[in-house]
């Protein structure tokens, strides 16, 4: 168990000062994991509207890939494929 002082000491106030909701934090962490902070608003929107299971599966796919030129592009492609499969299975 950590004290509140320890948690707040590690919090980066400059980068995360506008994050007030959990999905915003998740989207920001997703952008960091994909090394695509330029498009962090997109990942925050995805975190708000897309089921977490799909996002996690796409992120794990990207983490397993080697020598990727654009992790963000690969993530979006995999997410699109996963959404197609989910919609196909519902019909």
N, C-alpha and C positions, 0 to 999 in steps of 0.2 A: 504494500500500500504506500502511495506517495502522498506527501503533504501538498497542500495547495501552493505553497511557496515554490516547491520543486517543479510543479507543472507549469506555473506561470513564468518561471525563470527560463524554461526552454521554449516558450511561445514567442514566435517572431512577430512582433507588433506591427512592423512596417509592411510586411507582406500580407498579413491576414487581418488587417484592421477593419475591412468591410464585410467580413464573413460573420454572419450572425445565425445562420441556420445550418443544420447538419448536412443537407444536400449540397450547400455551397462549399463546405469543407471537403466533402467527398469529391466534388467536381474539380476542386483545386488540386487535391492530392492525385487525382487521375491525370490531370494535365502535367503535374510534376513527374509522375511515373512514366509518361509518354514523352517527356522532354519537349513539351509543346505548350509552354506558358503563353505564347502569343495568342492561342485560341482558347484560353481558359473559360471564357464566357460560354463557348459551345459545350464544353465538358460539364459546366455547371447546369446548363439547360438539359443536357442528356441525363445528368444525375437526378434532376427533378422529375423528368417525364418518362424515363425508361426503367424497366425493372432491373434491380441490382444484379440479379442472376445473369442476365444477358451482358451487362457491363463487365462483371467479374470474369465471365467466360471469354469475352473478347480480349480483356486485359491479359489474362493468363496465356492466351494464344500469342499475343504480341511479345510477352516476356520470354516465351520459348523460342522465338524466332531469332536467328543470328544474321548479322550483316544486313540489317534493314536500313534502307535509305531514309524512310519517313515512317516512324512508329505511329504517328497520328493517322496517316493515310491507311496503313495496314489495319489499325484499330477500327476505323470507320468502315472499311471493306468487310471485316469479319463481323461487325455489329449488323451491317446490312444483311449479310448472309444468315445470321442467326435469327433476325427478325423475319426473313422470308420463311425459314423453316418453322418458326412458331406460328405464323399466320397460315401456312400450308397445313400444319397439323390440326388447326382449329376447324378447318372447313370440312 
